[in-house]
Amino acid sequence: MPASKLIVGVPFYGRGWQGTQAGPAEDGLYQPTWGPAWGNWDNLTTGPSGLFDYHSIRSVLEASGVKRRHPEAQVPYLYNPSTGLWVSYDDPTSLGVKGDYINGNNLAGAMIWELSGDDTQGSLVTALKGKLNP
């Protein structure tokens, strides 16, 4: 498949796990969990999916957790030691990195899932658009 026909999928949501232990770095990275967290997509009939929209992560979870950035994946993750919640997601910085990757490898572009997950400022769309359509 030619690179010019490939599209990179980018999430406007994060995945979270509950019951995560702190671990040696006190950030929950690579630690055992109980399973998926109850995300803002869930209700009592679906069970926990671990899915959190970016707007929920930004407005609720970032205020109560420790935010770090994974050095290889270059994406942020949050850890709340008091609840054991660990969430990995994309933010404007990581979408900028992905936009640079798309451009640097002459890929066709990006697709987004799920647009309604962005915050009210459109931070994720703006970051991606800024890289793909400067």
SVG drawing of the C-alpha trace seen along z (x, -y; Angstrom):
<svg xmlns="http://www.w3.org/2000/svg" viewBox="-29 -28 40 35">
<polyline fill="none" stroke="black" stroke-width="0.4" points="0.0,0.0 1.5,-3.4 1.9,-5.8 -0.1,-8.4 -3.2,-6.2 -2.8,-5.6 -4.8,-7.5 -4.0,-7.6 -6.9,-7.2 -6.7,-9.6 -8.9,-9.2 -10.6,-12.1 -11.1,-9.9 -9.0,-8.1 -8.9,-4.6 -8.9,-4.2 -8.3,-1.4 -9.4,-1.2 -7.6,0.2 -4.2,-0.6 -1.3,-0.3 1.1,-3.2 4.2,-1.2 7.9,-2.3 7.5,-5.6 4.3,-6.4 2.4,-7.0 0.7,-3.7 2.5,-3.0 2.8,0.7 1.0,1.7 -1.7,4.3 -5.4,3.1 -8.8,4.4 -10.1,3.8 -11.7,1.1 -12.9,-2.1 -16.4,-3.4 -16.0,-6.1 -18.3,-8.9 -19.7,-6.8 -21.0,-4.1 -24.3,-3.4 -25.5,-0.6 -26.6,1.6 -23.3,1.4 -20.8,2.0 -17.4,0.3 -15.8,-0.4 -13.0,-2.6 -13.8,-5.3 -13.5,-9.0 -14.1,-11.8 -11.2,-14.3 -13.5,-17.1 -14.2,-15.0 -10.6,-14.2 -9.6,-17.8 -12.4,-19.3 -12.6,-16.7 -9.8,-14.2 -6.8,-16.4 -7.7,-18.4 -7.6,-15.4 -4.7,-13.4 -1.0,-13.6 -0.4,-14.2 2.7,-12.7 3.8,-12.1 5.1,-8.7 8.5,-9.2 8.2,-6.7 4.4,-7.0 4.6,-10.8 1.0,-10.8 -0.2,-11.9 -1.5,-9.8 -3.1,-10.6 -2.9,-8.7 -4.9,-9.4 -3.2,-7.6 -6.2,-8.0 -8.7,-6.3 -6.3,-4.1 -7.6,-5.5 -5.1,-5.5 -6.1,-7.0 -4.1,-7.2 -5.3,-9.7 -4.3,-12.3 -4.0,-16.0 -3.1,-18.9 0.6,-18.2 0.4,-14.5 -1.9,-15.3 0.8,-17.7 3.3,-14.9 1.0,-12.7 0.4,-15.4 4.2,-15.8 4.4,-12.0 1.7,-12.1 3.4,-14.9 6.9,-13.4 5.8,-10.1 3.7,-11.6 0.6,-9.9 -2.9,-10.8 -4.2,-12.4 -6.1,-11.6 -9.5,-10.5 -11.1,-11.4 -13.1,-9.3 -15.3,-10.8 -15.5,-14.5 -17.9,-15.2 -15.2,-14.2 -13.2,-17.4 -13.5,-20.3 -15.7,-23.4 -12.6,-25.3 -11.9,-22.6 -8.4,-22.2 -7.8,-18.8 -9.2,-19.7 -7.2,-23.0 -4.0,-21.2 -4.4,-18.6 -5.6,-21.1 -2.6,-23.3 -0.2,-20.5 -2.0,-19.1 -3.1,-22.4 -0.6,-25.0"/>
</svg>
